[in-house]
Amino acid sequence: MNTEQNPNNQSPTFINKDTPVLVTGATGYVAGQLIKLLLEQGTQVHAAVRDPSKVSKLKFLNQLADTLPGSITYFKADLLDSGSYLEAMQGCELVYHTASPFSLDIQDPQRDLIDPALKGTQNVLQSANQCASVKRVVLTSSVAAVMADNTDIADAKGDHFTEADWNERSSLEHGPYLYSKTLAEREAWKIAGSQTQWDLVVINPSLVIGPGINPHATSESFKLIKQMGDGTMRMGAPRYAMGMVDVREVATAHLKAGFNQSASGRHILSAQNTDLFEAASLLKDKYPNYPLPPMPAPKCLIMIVGPWVDKTMTREMIKRNVDIPIKLDNSKSINQLGINYRPLKTSLEDMFAQLIESGQIKKR
Ligand code: NAP
């Protein structure tokens, strides 16, 4: 599939900054920093959330709306409730579709990941087809839709994974979250290609880190970085290779993908290729008194204990990703969206500081 040649992207973009902008999954970690940027530039945000009556989930968004020039109006919508985003979309020229479950600890991968990701994307994009004001949709996909495992580099089109690569190997059994993101993004390109009213721009972040607007965000990102400092990895951390990117750069990329006329296709967002042990080690200078992993955990040991400690860590995943470097090419995001990545150390330190301040990580 050649997503770089979306014919709809030839038309001039046009987003009128005075029209409302829809953000699905507004309560999420990534969406929070995006909404902050939108509010800073004075946008009327239509925030689609599962339950607007749960005011505790909206507290941090409301605090931003109280102090920044833009405004927020909440709408009730669910990925699995067909047509439920239509009301929130009325009058919007730009739609950000960020909502999708990001959880590795699930009971039923079809029900808990695939259905909301895939049917939710169909739901939102089919509503865009019915809403004449919509001119552009920005989808929050993932590098999960670019590659399944680090060993896939052997099949990649170049010596690094680029926007031309697709995850061809994840499945319900092997990496179901990655599979959900792949199916959802493929479906988004299919729906985009079947109409001419709006164009699609996609953001493909690696592991998103850095402070959220809500210090108690439930995204897997928070769980993972918390585990680096709460003693879970006190015996060692795997050299599980992955890319990492600051949530503030991911939000900026969404903003530019929405409003820059020339933005098109997919965009890998990743500040640095690293691994869990290396990333945790970057915290040692500033946080020497926290139970950070002291050494890399040997692959053979992780093969034995990994699946017992964490049921999402299968032997197949360990075999294909631990001690195998990742190679993500972020040059399109720099050259075409103008992203200026901050150092990974800064992102990790800022996130760690937030976890300490909110009482989620304590000194040894
Ligand atoms: P998050 O904080 O868990 O946000 C997920 C959002 O999706 C929440 O607002 C959640 O609503 C909403 N959602 C889930 N199921 C829904 C449903 N059935 N109906 C309506 N809304 C539903 O995770 P995140 O890290 O911000 O992820 C946001 C997006 O970025 C996702 O598409 C994710 O795949 C993508 N992404 C994340 C990362 C990362 O490392 N964090 C990396 C690459 C891509 P509730 O608050 O009601 O649960």
Boltz pocket constraint, residues with backbone or C-beta under 6 A from the ligand:
constraints:
  - pocket:
      binder: B
      contacts: [[A, 24], [A, 25], [A, 26], [A, 27], [A, 28], [A, 29], [A, 30], [A, 31], [A, 49], [A, 50], [A, 51], [A, 77], [A, 78], [A, 79], [A, 80], [A, 97], [A, 98], [A, 99], [A, 100], [A, 101], [A, 102], [A, 116], [A, 140], [A, 141], [A, 142], [A, 143], [A, 181], [A, 204], [A, 205], [A, 206], [A, 207], [A, 208], [A, 209], [A, 217], [A, 218], [A, 219], [A, 220], [A, 221]]
      max_distance: 6.0
